[in-house]
């Protein structure tokens, strides 16, 4: 991989990180920083119906799961940028072969080539 290609991937990673950080910010602002009364629109002080509380708790749990996943992607992006700086970007961590450009175009923070990732997924299941 030449210097220009690596720089293009770095820019792609930076843009992707900004998008994911925006999603995290929206989740935090819209779901995690609000109180039950604010969400329901009920400012009267009456308690919410149990079904409404359950729905709200479920929604918050889903939001937390999404936020956790997005946070992991930000971490992986940071690690990919670090690999670029260390001149190790694009090398599979398992077999040390080059990761295909098709895979890096789809997942620029990929750690492993398709073959090795397939093997890992087989082991996990």
N, C-alpha and C positions, 0 to 999 in steps of 0.2 A: 504494500500500500504506500503510495507516494505522499509527500507532505501536503499537497493540495487536498487530497481525499481525506486525510486525517483532519485537516482544518475544517472541512465541510462537515464531517461528523461531529466535531467539537461544537460548531455553531448549531447544528441540529439538536444536540444534547442540551445546549443552553436554552434554546427556544422551548424544547419539551419540558425542561425543568420549570420554566416560567409558567407554562400552561398548567402543569400539575400543581404548582404552588398556588395558582389562582383557584383551582378546584378546592384545595385544602382550606384556603381562606374563606371561600363561599360556604363550605360545610361548617366551619367554625362559626362564622357570622350568623348563618341562617338557622342552625340547629343547636349547636352546643352552648351558645352564650345566652339563650333565651330561657325564660321561665315558663312553666306550664300555663300560668294565667295570660302571659303575653301571647302565647301560641294560640290559645283558644279564643282570644279576644274578649274573655270574661274578666272585666276589671272590678266586678261587684264584690268579690271576696267569697262568693259561693264556691263550694268544691265542685270539681269536675266529675262527671259520671265515670264509673270504673272502666267502662269500655273505652272512653276517650283517653283515660290515663294509660290503659294498656296499649292503645294504638300509638300514643305519643312515645311511650317507652320503647316500643318496637321500632318506630321511626328513628329514634335516637341511637338505638343499637345498630341499625343498618348504617346510619351515618358514621358511627364510630368505626365500623368494619371497613367502610369505604375509605375513611381518613387513614386508617392503619395501612391499608393497601397502597394508597397514594403516597404515604410517607415512606414506605419501603421502596417505591419507585424512585423517589427523590434521592434516597440513599444510594440506590444502584446507579443512578445518573452521576452522582458525585464520585462514586468509585470509578466509573467509566472515564470521567474527565481526568481523574488522578492517573489512570492507566495511560491516557494520552500523554500527560506530562512526563510519565516515566518511560515513554516509548514502548509500552507493552500492549497498546490498544489493538484489538483485532485478533489477538492470539487466544486460542482456546485454553482455558485454565486446566483442563484435564489432559489433553493430548499435545498441547503446544503447537498445533497446526493452525493455519489461518482460518478465521471464521469467514464464510462466504459473504460477499457484498450484499447479496439478496437478504440474508439473515440480518445483517447490520442495518440495512435500509428499513427493515420491518421493526427491528428491536435494536436500536443503536447502543443500548447498554448491555447487550447479551454477553454472558461470561463464557459460554461454551458453543462449540460448533453444533450443527444439527445432530450429527451422529452421537456425540457424547451426551447431548441433552436428552436424546431419545433413550439412551441407556439409563440415565438418571431417572427419567420418568418411569421406566419399566421397574426399576428398583423400588421406587416409591409406592407403586401400586401392587 
